[in-house]
């Protein structure tokens, strides 16, 4: 027997249809919600993966750009003559790519007239089309022979025929002027050809054609008798006589400190004035002290001054004359610790391939030819008359340990827009 309710349900088929339709609608809605949520989830995951890929590419691009900066620092440190350069796919770049960082490009633009030499360095890294660019300033610290001629108090040129030029190892002129410098004054009463005249504040230049204001300081210090303890930091570094060792052996100074004939490499510790006489040569067959003659002269007890005489001499002109192999100025180094009032004598046909460091000494050239290949440091230099005074600033000087001023110094570092990066090109040449 059917109950009243059961009889009602069985007798009303529309109610069954409504309930089934409602359930189906709920099911469809539930499936739609699940599918929509899945789509959103997949979209989020895909976006996250894409973002992760972008971040990874940029991190790798940054590493490539930093590798470009490191390579530029190395190239600046190794340059004999400061110059602009680039690395990348441009005809203006001597190197097309970095094997260890194929996504890197770099450009170093020498700042015109900067003393000490400075560069604006840019580098860019690219990975999967994503670019990252950085920029920094780099300065190469001064060494002891950063100038063809430096005289702390003054350089005065009254006569004509004075020239300072940058030269290569064979004596051939190279690009660019050779700098002369002073902390005091440079006066060009007559022209001095081929130079940049650099003064450090508050120094001044008068009558010269290419004046440049140096940055920072350049104050040569008197050489020291030892390197222990290390001398205080200075610009340029203070020279100190190496300790006696198998690598830097002491050699006895000649009688009366007069050097003539063949000079053996080594470290000479001389007391009092020194003289070069006649023709002197360096024994290039010796490996002692790296094949370098280093002469240190210190005042005698109770004295503060000494003299270096190189008048009418021929010093270190040849490594091998028959083979026409010229002397190396780095192989003959002369350091005078004489105080104010000391002097250097040159003229009457002086021919020297040498480095001379006498920061408290004066030199006056009154005539007669002087050809000096290398560099020298004095307190004052005066050129009178028509001396035909020529300084060949040899490229071997600037790459030698004698002129080491320390590694390049990094200044400001910033990230830049990749659109600001550009290699040297015909339309955008490096200076």
Residue pairs with C-beta under 8 A, 6 or more apart in sequence:
2 10
9 15
9 16
53 128
54 130
57 127
57 128
57 129
57 130
58 127
58 130
58 132
60 103
60 125
60 127
61 103
61 125
61 126
61 127
61 130
61 131
61 132
62 125
62 132
62 134
63 101
63 125
64 101
64 102
64 103
64 104
64 124
64 125
64 126
64 127
64 132
65 104
65 123
65 124
65 125
65 132
65 133
65 134
66 123
66 125
66 134
67 98
67 100
67 101
67 104
67 123
67 125
68 87
68 98
68 101
68 104
68 105
68 106
68 123
68 124
68 125
69 106
69 121
69 123
69 134
69 136
71 87
71 98
71 101
71 104
71 106
72 87
72 106
72 108
72 119
72 121
72 123
72 138
73 121
73 138
73 407
73 408
73 410
75 85
75 108
76 82
76 108
76 119
76 121
76 138
76 140
76 408
77 140
77 407
77 408
78 399
80 395
80 396
80 398
80 399
81 166
81 174
81 175
81 176
81 395
81 398
82 110
82 117
82 119
82 140
83 110
84 107
84 108
84 109
84 110
84 119
84 424
84 430
84 431
85 93
85 94
85 107
85 108
85 424
85 430
86 92
86 93
86 94
86 105
86 106
86 107
86 108
86 423
86 424
86 430
87 93
87 94
87 95
87 96
87 97
87 98
87 104
87 105
87 106
87 107
88 96
88 97
88 105
88 106
88 107
88 423
89 96
89 97
89 105
89 423
90 423
90 424
90 425
91 425
91 426
92 423
92 424
92 425
92 426
92 429
92 430
93 423
93 424
98 104
98 106
101 125
103 125
103 126
103 127
104 123
104 124
104 125
105 123
105 124
105 126
105 421
105 423
106 121
106 122
106 123
106 124
107 121
107 122
107 123
107 421
107 422
107 423
107 424
107 430
108 119
108 120
108 121
108 122
108 138
109 119
109 120
109 121
109 430
109 431
110 117
110 118
110 119
110 430
110 431
111 117
111 118
111 119
111 120
112 431
113 196
113 212
114 139
114 215
115 179
115 181
115 196
115 198
115 212
115 213
115 214
115 215
116 139
116 140
116 141
116 142
116 146
116 214
116 215
116 216
116 405
117 139
117 140
118 137
118 138
118 139
118 140
118 215
119 137
119 138
119 139
120 135
120 137
121 135
121 136
121 137
121 138
122 133
122 134
122 135
122 416
122 420
122 421
123 133
123 134
123 135
123 421
124 131
124 132
124 133
124 134
124 418
124 421
125 131
125 132
125 133
126 132
131 418
131 421
132 415
132 418
133 415
133 416
133 417
133 418
133 420
133 421
134 413
134 414
134 415
134 416
135 413
135 414
135 415
135 416
135 420
136 410
136 411
136 412
136 413
136 414
137 410
137 411
137 412
138 408
138 409
138 410
138 411
139 215
139 408
139 409
139 411
140 405
140 408
140 409
141 235
141 236
141 405
141 406
141 407
141 408
141 409
142 218
142 235
142 236
142 405
143 236
143 237
143 398
143 402
143 403
143 404
143 405
144 220
144 236
144 237
144 239
144 357
144 377
144 402
144 403
144 405
145 355
145 357
145 374
145 375
145 377
145 397
145 398
145 402
145 403
146 179
146 181
146 218
146 236
146 398
146 403
146 405
147 178
147 179
147 180
147 181
147 198
147 375
147 377
147 393
148 164
148 165
148 166
148 178
148 179
148 180
148 195
148 375
148 391
148 393
149 155
149 164
149 180
149 181
149 375
149 376
149 378
149 381
149 391
150 180
150 181
150 182
150 218
150 220
150 375
150 376
150 377
150 378
151 181
151 182
151 184
151 377
151 378
151 379
151 380
151 381
152 182
152 183
152 184
152 219
152 220
152 359
152 378
152 379
152 380
153 182
153 183
153 184
153 185
153 379
153 380
154 182
154 184
154 185
154 186
154 187
154 380
154 381
154 382
155 180
155 182
155 185
155 186
155 187
155 380
155 381
156 185
156 187
156 189
156 380
156 381
156 382
156 383
157 187
157 188
157 189
157 190
157 191
157 192
157 383
158 189
158 190
158 382
158 383
158 384
158 385
159 190
159 367
159 383
159 384
159 385
159 386
159 387
159 389
160 190
160 191
160 386
161 386
161 387
161 388
161 389
162 190
162 191
162 192
162 193
162 383
162 387
162 389
162 390
163 192
163 193
163 194
163 195
163 389
163 390
163 391
164 177
164 178
164 179
164 180
164 192
164 193
164 194
164 195
164 390
164 391
164 393
165 173
165 177
165 178
165 193
165 194
165 195
165 390
165 391
165 392
165 393
166 173
166 174
166 175
166 176
166 177
166 178
166 194
166 393
166 395
167 173
167 174
167 373
167 392
167 393
167 394
167 395
168 174
168 394
168 395
169 326
169 328
169 394
169 395
169 396
170 326
171 326
171 373
171 392
171 394
173 194
174 395
177 194
177 195
177 196
177 210
178 194
178 195
178 196
178 391
178 392
178 393
179 195
179 196
179 197
179 198
179 212
179 393
180 186
180 192
180 195
180 196
180 197
180 198
180 391
181 197
181 198
181 199
181 200
181 214
181 218
182 198
182 199
182 200
182 203
183 199
183 200
183 203
183 217
183 218
183 219
184 199
184 203
184 204
184 380
185 199
185 203
185 204
185 205
185 206
186 197
186 199
186 203
186 204
186 205
186 206
186 208
186 211
187 205
187 206
187 207
187 208
188 197
188 205
188 206
188 207
188 208
188 209
189 207
191 209
192 208
195 210
196 210
196 212
197 205
197 208
197 210
197 211
197 212
198 211
198 212
198 213
198 214
199 205
199 211
199 212
199 213
199 214
200 213
200 214
200 216
200 217
200 218
201 213
201 214
203 214
205 211
216 235
217 235
218 235
218 236
219 234
219 235
220 236
220 357
220 359
220 377
221 231
221 234
221 238
221 239
221 359
222 238
222 337
222 339
222 359
222 360
223 238
223 239
223 240
223 241
223 296
223 335
223 336
223 337
223 357
224 231
224 238
224 239
224 240
224 241
224 337
225 240
225 241
225 269
225 296
225 298
225 337
226 240
226 241
226 243
227 240
227 241
227 242
227 243
228 243
230 240
231 237
231 238
231 240
232 238
235 405
236 405
237 404
237 405
237 406
239 335
239 357
241 267
241 269
241 294
241 296
241 335
242 248
242 267
242 294
244 250
244 267
247 289
247 290
248 266
248 267
248 289
249 266
249 267
249 288
249 289
250 266
250 267
250 268
250 269
251 264
251 265
251 266
251 267
251 268
252 268
253 268
253 269
253 270
253 271
253 274
253 295
254 260
256 275
257 270
257 271
257 272
257 273
257 274
257 275
257 297
258 274
258 275
258 276
258 277
259 274
259 275
259 276
259 277
259 280
259 295
260 276
260 277
260 278
260 279
260 280
261 278
261 279
261 280
261 281
262 280
262 281
262 282
262 283
263 280
263 281
263 282
263 283
263 293
263 332
264 283
264 286
264 288
264 293
265 282
265 283
265 286
265 287
265 288
265 289
265 290
265 291
265 292
265 293
265 331
266 288
266 289
266 293
266 294
267 289
267 294
267 296
268 293
268 294
268 295
268 296
269 296
269 298
270 295
270 296
270 297
270 298
271 297
271 298
271 299
271 300
271 301
272 297
272 299
272 300
272 303
272 306
273 297
273 306
273 307
273 308
273 309
274 295
274 297
274 306
274 307
274 308
274 309
274 334
274 336
275 308
275 309
276 309
276 310
276 313
276 315
277 313
278 313
278 314
279 313
279 314
279 315
279 317
280 313
280 314
280 315
280 316
281 316
281 317
281 318
281 327
282 291
282 293
282 316
282 319
282 327
282 331
282 332
284 291
284 319
284 320
284 331
291 331
292 330
292 331
292 332
292 333
293 331
293 332
293 333
294 333
294 335
295 333
295 334
295 335
296 335
296 337
297 306
297 308
297 334
297 335
297 336
297 337
297 338
298 306
298 337
299 305
299 306
299 337
299 338
299 339
300 306
304 338
304 339
304 340
304 341
305 338
305 339
305 340
305 341
305 342
305 343
306 336
306 337
306 338
306 342
307 338
307 342
307 343
307 344
307 345
307 361
308 334
308 336
308 338
308 342
308 343
308 344
308 345
308 356
308 358
308 361
309 344
309 345
310 344
310 345
310 346
310 350
310 352
310 356
311 345
311 346
311 347
311 348
311 350
312 347
312 348
312 349
312 350
312 368
313 350
313 351
313 352
314 351
314 352
315 332
315 351
315 352
315 353
315 354
316 327
316 328
316 329
316 331
316 332
316 352
316 353
316 354
317 326
317 327
317 351
317 352
317 353
318 325
318 326
318 327
319 325
319 326
319 327
319 328
326 353
326 373
327 353
327 373
328 353
328 394
328 396
329 353
329 354
329 355
329 373
329 374
329 375
329 394
329 396
329 397
330 355
330 374
330 396
330 397
330 400
330 402
331 353
332 352
332 353
332 354
332 355
332 374
333 354
333 355
333 357
333 402
334 354
334 355
334 356
334 357
334 358
335 357
335 358
336 342
336 344
336 356
336 357
336 358
336 360
336 361
338 358
338 360
338 361
339 360
340 360
340 379
341 360
342 358
342 360
342 361
342 362
343 361
343 362
343 363
344 356
344 358
344 361
344 362
344 363
344 376
344 378
345 363
346 352
346 363
346 365
346 370
346 372
347 365
347 366
347 367
347 368
347 370
347 387
348 367
348 368
348 369
349 368
349 369
349 370
350 368
350 369
350 370
350 371
350 372
351 371
352 371
352 372
352 373
352 374
353 373
353 374
353 394
354 372
354 373
354 374
354 376
355 374
355 375
355 376
355 397
355 402
356 374
356 375
356 376
356 377
357 376
357 377
358 376
358 377
358 378
358 379
359 377
359 378
359 379
360 379
361 378
361 379
362 378
362 379
362 380
362 381
362 382
363 378
363 380
363 381
363 382
364 381
364 382
364 384
365 381
365 382
365 383
365 384
365 387
365 389
366 384
366 385
366 387
367 384
367 385
367 386
367 387
368 387
368 388
369 387
369 388
369 389
369 390
370 387
370 388
370 389
370 390
371 390
371 392
372 390
372 391
372 392
373 391
373 392
373 394
374 392
374 393
374 394
374 397
375 391
375 393
375 394
375 397
375 403
376 391
383 389
397 403
422 428
424 430
